[in-house]
Amino acid sequence: RYANSPATYEGYGSRLGVERGAVLDWGDYYFLHLRPPSSLSAADKWPHLPPDLRDATEEYGREVASLCERLMAAMSAGLGVGSGRLQEEFGGAEGAGVCVRVNYYPRCPQ
């Protein structure tokens, strides 16, 4: 129902058997774009249960973006460039991307 799209990787997917002859990666994942607003995930990729999942995930994304802004300001200052320089290079306050990926590593059946 929430299968990922090869174009965006959003939704539920598995890396098992991605390449012929490759070492198998037993990880399953659920991936969503949170920011910038223009790249928000399609509504069909958000599960309805638990009911507060979307709100909690979006709040998490805002907090991660805020932390990254503070870290980039500190790194910019440490590099001796303007305090907003790194933020600007990553798309500005509204353009920087935030994604969430939840991994599940099932036990290998072998």
C-alpha positions as CSV (number, residue, x, y, z in Angstrom):
1,R,0.0,0.0,0.0
2,Y,2.9,2.4,0.8
3,A,5.4,1.0,-1.7
4,N,8.1,3.3,-2.7
5,S,8.4,5.0,-6.1
6,P,11.6,4.4,-8.1
7,A,11.5,8.1,-9.0
8,T,11.7,9.4,-5.5
9,Y,12.3,6.4,-3.2
10,E,9.5,7.7,-1.0
11,G,7.5,5.1,0.8
12,Y,8.3,1.6,2.0
13,G,11.0,-0.3,0.2
14,S,13.6,-2.9,0.5
15,R,17.2,-3.1,-0.8
16,L,17.1,-6.9,-0.9
17,G,18.2,-8.0,-4.3
18,V,18.7,-4.5,-5.9
19,E,21.6,-5.6,-8.0
20,R,22.3,-9.0,-9.5
21,G,25.1,-10.7,-7.8
22,A,25.6,-8.0,-5.2
23,V,26.0,-8.7,-1.5
24,L,22.4,-8.7,-0.1
25,D,21.3,-5.8,2.1
26,W,18.7,-7.1,4.5
27,G,17.4,-3.7,5.3
28,D,13.8,-2.5,4.7
29,Y,13.1,1.2,4.9
30,Y,10.4,3.8,5.0
31,F,11.5,7.1,3.4
32,L,9.8,10.5,3.2
33,H,10.8,14.0,2.1
34,L,9.8,16.6,4.8
35,R,11.3,19.8,3.6
36,P,11.4,22.1,1.6
37,P,7.6,22.4,1.4
38,S,7.7,22.1,-2.4
39,S,9.1,18.5,-2.1
40,L,6.6,17.3,0.5
41,S,5.7,13.7,0.2
42,A,2.5,12.7,-1.5
43,A,-0.4,12.1,0.8
44,D,-0.6,8.5,-0.2
45,K,2.8,7.7,1.3
46,W,1.7,8.7,4.9
47,P,0.1,5.8,6.8
48,H,-3.1,6.6,8.7
49,L,-2.0,4.8,11.8
50,P,-0.8,5.8,14.3
51,P,-3.0,8.9,13.9
52,D,-0.3,11.3,15.2
53,L,2.5,10.0,13.0
54,R,2.5,12.8,10.5
55,D,2.4,15.6,13.1
56,A,5.2,13.9,15.1
57,T,7.3,13.4,12.1
58,E,6.9,16.9,10.8
59,E,7.8,18.3,14.2
60,Y,10.9,16.1,14.2
61,G,11.8,17.5,10.8
62,R,11.4,21.1,12.0
63,E,13.7,20.4,15.0
64,V,16.3,18.7,12.8
65,A,16.3,21.6,10.4
66,S,16.7,24.0,13.4
67,L,19.6,22.1,14.8
68,C,21.3,22.0,11.3
69,E,20.9,25.8,11.0
70,R,22.6,26.3,14.3
71,L,25.4,23.9,13.4
72,M,26.0,25.5,10.0
73,A,26.1,29.0,11.6
74,A,28.7,27.8,14.0
75,M,30.7,26.1,11.3
76,S,30.5,29.1,9.1
77,A,31.8,31.3,11.9
78,G,34.6,28.8,12.6
79,L,35.6,29.0,8.9
80,G,35.7,32.7,9.0
81,V,32.9,33.2,6.4
82,G,29.6,34.9,7.1
83,S,27.4,33.2,9.7
84,G,24.8,32.3,7.1
85,R,27.2,31.2,4.3
86,L,26.8,27.5,4.7
87,Q,23.0,27.8,5.1
88,E,22.9,29.8,1.8
89,E,24.9,27.2,0.0
90,F,22.4,24.5,1.1
91,G,19.4,26.3,-0.2
92,G,18.7,28.9,2.4
93,A,16.4,28.6,5.4
94,E,13.5,27.6,3.3
95,G,15.3,25.6,0.6
96,A,17.4,23.1,2.7
97,G,16.1,19.6,2.4
98,V,15.0,17.4,5.3
99,C,14.2,13.7,4.9
100,V,13.3,10.9,7.3
101,R,14.3,7.3,6.8
102,V,13.2,4.6,9.2
103,N,15.2,1.4,8.9
104,Y,14.2,-2.1,9.8
105,Y,16.7,-4.9,9.6
106,P,14.9,-8.3,9.7
107,R,16.9,-11.3,10.8
108,C,18.6,-13.1,7.9
109,P,16.7,-16.3,7.3
110,Q,20.0,-18.1,6.5
